[in-house]
Amino acid sequence: MKLKRIVGWSAGAILFALFVAALVAYWTSTNACDRIAATGGDVMKAVVYCEYGGPEVLRLETVAKPACADDQVLIKVRAASVNPFDWHFMEGTPYVGRAMGMGLRKPKDVRLGVDVAGRVEAVGRNVTQLKPGDEVFGAAHGAFAEYACASEKRVVIKPGNLTFVQAASVPIAGVTALQGLRDQGKVQAGQRVLINGASGGVGTFAVQIAKSFGAHVTGVCSTKNLGLVRSLGADRVIDYTKEDFTSAPERYDLIVDNVGNHSLSACRRVLTPRGRYVMIGGPKGRWIAPLDRVLAAKVYSWFVSQDIGMFMARMDKDDLGTLGDLIQSGKVTPVIDRTYTLSQVPEALRYLEAGHARGKVVIAVGEGTARAEQRHPAPRSLPARGRGCSRRPPPGNALATAGSGRGCTAPSRPRAARSPRRDRAARRPRRLRARGAWRG
Ligand SMILES: NC(=O)c1ccc[n+]([C@@H]2O[C@H](COP(=O)([O-])OP(=O)(O)OC[C@H]3O[C@@H](n4cnc5c(N)ncnc54)[C@H](OP(=O)(O)O)[C@@H]3O)[C@@H](O)[C@H]2O)c1
């Protein structure tokens, strides 16, 4: 009896202590917001946020230029792209993520943005493979800024046939699509692959990469994006507003799911007996979603013959290089939905969060990038939104890239076939570099 009481009191005391500790941790959780304003020296513009919330919490501030570590490079950012990852951090959702390192009450890290493309301005003393002047793309810390630091292991040289805006669209979405298909999905030539959410950032890469593996690709998207997904090379497109792929008789060797809007059992029904379901995205929620679906998939996979699981991409230099090669060879071309400026990052995130981006949403940083994008506009033969694109690209040809958010992707001439005047701007950095203008 006495022992029972001691155990009861001890358990109560432990729970109370944990509760108090959680409260204290919550109220003392803070960030470096009071120290971010630049006090002189080298300064730059950067997007910062001090509190969790909607896009209205983002501010464009003048802050100190970042001091990079010895194994990092300082990049003069020319473009950065937005990802659902960024709004998860901005909102601090799912809340469980706050306890896992985001910061309990306030964001621990006040800077936002990962995907980056730009020019190396300076290199740390342990950097061996990059030098000032190199044009790179990859993952950086706080890419929504004029300058950002990136580990040498997370950036690679930008393919010459890509603009900075196109290159910035590649890292998270491209690497996720590549690793999801190849590593988790084990895609093989001739397999039937279904991409749910084929018209978004990850989906537009996934369709093209699956085709480059020789798969038979079915893309699921809404009516307005059927033409876009077909133009990326999909063999078949399904309009989710008219047809539910989980109720059709077709079976797939691999489903890459960027949306997570069907139950796991419904998805399993349309898999072949040894098929694979790769969960990339799931329904958004405030508390734990999509982690509940991740756990459900783990448990579910113990009881079925198919491989069903969540997949988390990791930024990898070799895979950035692989994507660079696919792009260089014309097998993959980034699809750009809209470009915004640094001061419009809140609008860009608001647009992305609505969940209907067509390809990638990119931030053009600095006058130069915005002007270059105007000089290299998306082909004007774009069909109006809602009608979709109807033609497929010629084999091996680069796809055009929509830039206004109003059109969709349509075939274009490869870069090499464009007029010399249009390519002059693309060549300019090399000439300047030759004159030593880009020393760190
Ligand atoms: N696991 C990882 O490592 C990882 C990495 C990156 C991203 N993600 C996750 O992957 C998901 C997709 O990311 P993203 O960058 O591609 O997002 P995104 O660019 O916002 O794409 C959203 C796309 O989803 C489509 N969509 C919306 N409702 C749909 C439905 N019912 N059926 C089919 N398609 C639908 C939209 O097409 P319509 O306009 O035609 O509706 C839109 O093109 C997100 O949840 C993100 O968090 C995970």
The ligand as a Gaussian input file, in Angstrom:
#p B3LYP/6-31G(d) Opt

LIG

0 1
 N        9.906000      14.223000     -48.347000
 C       10.692000      15.186000     -48.756000
 O       11.916000      15.108000     -48.615000
 C       10.077000      16.387000     -49.424000
 C       10.872000      17.291000     -50.148000
 C       10.242000      18.326000     -50.810000
 C        8.864000      18.486000     -50.722000
 N        8.140000      17.623000     -49.967000
 C        6.685000      17.725000     -49.862000
 O        6.151000      17.340000     -51.120000
 C        4.945000      18.012000     -51.352000
 C        4.970000      18.644000     -52.723000
 O        5.977000      19.642000     -52.758000
 P        6.060000      20.612000     -54.017000
 O        7.244000      21.467000     -53.816000
 O        5.923000      19.850000     -55.274000
 O        4.709000      21.463000     -53.787000
 P        3.994000      22.435000     -54.803000
 O        4.978000      22.968000     -55.767000
 O        3.209000      23.393000     -53.973000
 O        2.996000      21.507000     -55.654000
 C        1.708000      21.332000     -55.318000
 C        1.058000      20.610000     -56.510000
 O        0.114000      19.719000     -55.972000
 C       -0.931000      19.598000     -56.920000
 N       -2.170000      19.170000     -56.298000
 C       -2.931000      19.796000     -55.390000
 N       -4.003000      19.049000     -55.075000
 C       -3.890000      17.902000     -55.805000
 C       -4.665000      16.730000     -55.918000
 N       -5.789000      16.570000     -55.209000
 N       -4.254000      15.753000     -56.748000
 C       -3.117000      15.883000     -57.457000
 N       -2.347000      16.993000     -57.427000
 C       -2.728000      17.981000     -56.594000
 C       -1.075000      20.989000     -57.493000
 O       -1.565000      20.849000     -58.808000
 P       -2.942000      21.503000     -59.302000
 O       -2.719000      22.981000     -59.325000
 O       -3.130000      20.896000     -60.627000
 O       -3.995000      21.133000     -58.280000
 C        0.340000      21.534000     -57.466000
 O        0.924000      21.450000     -58.740000
 C        4.779000      18.985000     -50.191000
 O        3.908000      18.410000     -49.249000
 C        6.162000      19.099000     -49.592000
 O        6.136000      19.405000     -48.215000
 C        8.712000      16.574000     -49.327000

